[in-house]
Amino acid sequence: MQLRSTDLTHGEPIDPQFAFGKIDPVDRMTLSDNVSPNLAWKGVSAATRSFALLCVDPDVPSEAEHANQEGKTLPSDMPRVDFYHWVMIDIPASTRELASGECGRGVVPSGKSEPPGPEQSRQGLNDFTRFLAGSEMEGRYFGYDGPCPPWNDERLHHYHYTLYALDVDTIDIADPFDGPAVKAAIEGHVLDQATITGTYTLNPEVG
């Protein structure tokens, strides 16, 4: 199976229009367009009955105490954890493309409760749900919310958009679900998978 995009180039920086946050010369970071990127695929197994899509950043600092703090930096070698930016399942087997913005545009405070997407598909909670807990933007963030790494992070972040071809029509998982739950639920059902990886940083000193 081959995954391609008119908006993402494998191994290259992600355009800020597809990010949750972008560099601001005064405030370090400001909210961005947060457009879900185009994804298209071919070479699908005839046995495919549905697709699942996950976007994960494995470069998120395990401790956020000093994130976005003046006079502090997050060393590139500090422990890192996964952060899910997009969780979608039950994408019909007939689907071959997601258009730019088809699954979300803009930052919605407290999260998109019913983000758009292919008919019959289900979108889960992304990790802004837990990251923004206790803030003025606290809420349940469903669907796509793009990159927004700490502006004082010394590590370049990588965003893996992975499409899974599955041998089941629907994933046996209750709403609301998140990325780790989907990873566990699709185990043993993956016929094929393909990934496009983009990079992003809000630190002007990181290339």
N, C-alpha and C positions, 0 to 999 in steps of 0.2 A: 504494500500500500504506500502511496506517495502523497505527502502533504505539502501544499504550497500556499502562498499568500501574496496578494498584491500590496499588502501593508507591512509585512515582516520579511526580513531577509535573514536566513540562518546565520548566526554568529555575528550579526551586526547590531548596532544600537537601535532601540525602539524609538520611533518618532514620538515626541511628547503628546501629540494628539491622542495617542492610545494609552496614555498614563493617567493615573489618579492625581498625581502632583507633578509640577514642573519647576525648574529653577526660577527664582525671583531675585533680581539684583539687590533688592532692599530687604525683603523678609526671608530670604534664603529659599523658601518654597511657597508656592501658591497652587490652588486647585487648577487642574487642567481639563481638557475636553472629555477625557475618559471614554473614548469611543471603542467599542469592541471591534477587534480587527477582523478583516477578511481571512477566511480559511477555506480551502478547497482541496478535495482529495480524489484520487483515482486508483485503479488497480485493486479494487475491493474484492475480497473473496465472495463467491456466490453463496457461501454458507452464512454470511453476515445477516443478522436479524435486527441489530440496532448498533448505535455508536454511543460512546461516552467521551467526554472531553474534560481534561483537567489542565489548568495552568498553575504551575507551582514555582516559587522562588526558593531554592534551597540555601540561600545566602543570608537569611535574616538573622541578626544577632540574637542569641539565646537569652541575653539580658538586655532589657530596654531602658534601664535606669538612666543612662547617659545619652540616649538617642536624642538628636536634635537639641543638644545643650551647648550653648556658647562656651568656649574654652575647653571643651571635651572632644575627644575623638574615639571612634570605635575601631580598634585595631583589626587589620585584615585577618589576623590569625586567631581571633577570639572564636569560641564555639558558635556554631550556626544551627538553625533549625529550618524546617519547611514552613512556607507561608503560601496558602492556596488563594489564588486570585480569581479563579473561575472553576465552577463545578457544575457540569451539565450531563444528564443521563437520559436514556430513552429517546435519543435522537433517531428518527425513523431510518430504516435501512436504505430507503430510496434517496435520502439526502446526500448531496455531494458538495454543497457549498454553503457557507455562512457569509452573507454580505457584510461589508463594513457598517457598523452601527446596528446591525440586525438584532443584536442581543443586548444593546444598551448604549446610551449616550449620556454624558454628563455625570456629575457627582450629585447624588441625592442624599442630603443629611438624614441620618437614621436608616439609610439603605433603601434600595428598590424592593418593594414587597412582592411585586409581580413583574419581573423583568421579561421583556419579549424574547422570543426564540422560536424555533421550528415547532409546528403543531405537534402535540403529544409529548414533546420533550419536557423534562423537569429540571429546574435549576436549583442548586443547593446553596448553602451558606458559604460565603468566602470568609477569609480570616480577618477582614476588617471588623467583623462582628465582635471578636474578642479583643482585637487591638484597640478599638475605640471605646470599649466598655469603660464607663466612668467619666467619659468626656462629654462635651456638649453635643457631639455627633453620635453618641451611643445609639445603637439600634441593631436590627437584624439585616445584614447586607447579603442579599441574594444576587445571583448572576455575576456579571463581569464588573470588576473594579480593578483597574490597571496598576502599574508600578508606582510606588511612592516610598523608596528606600530612605533611610535617615540621611539628611544632608551632611552629617559629620562622619559617615561611614567610609573607611579607607578601602573597602572591598567593592569591586564592581559586581553588581547583582546580575544573575542569569535567570531568565524566565522561560520555562520549558512548557510550550503548548503541545500537549500530547493527545492525539486522537486514538481511541481504542475501538477496534471492530470486535463485536461480541456475538456469541452464539445464542443469545436470549433476546426476546422482544422487549422485555422490561426488567429492570433490576429490582429484586425483592428487598426493598429498603423503604422505610417509612419517612415521610416528611416531618420536620426539616432534617436534612442530612448534610454532611460536610465532606471535605476531601478525603480524610483518612477512612471514613465509613465507606465511601465509594471504592477506594483502593481495595479494601477488604472484601467488599461485596462482589467485585468483578473478578476476583482471583479464581482461576480455573475456567473462566468464560472468555478469555481473550484469544481471538483468532489471529490478530495482527495489530500492530500499533506503529505510529509514525509521529515524529516530533520536529517542531521548529523551535529553535532557541534564539531569543533575542537578549540583548544586554541593556542595562539602564543604570544611571546614577544621578543623584542630585548634588554630588560633590564635584565642583569645578576642577578640583585637583586630581580627580580619578579619571583616567582615559579608558 
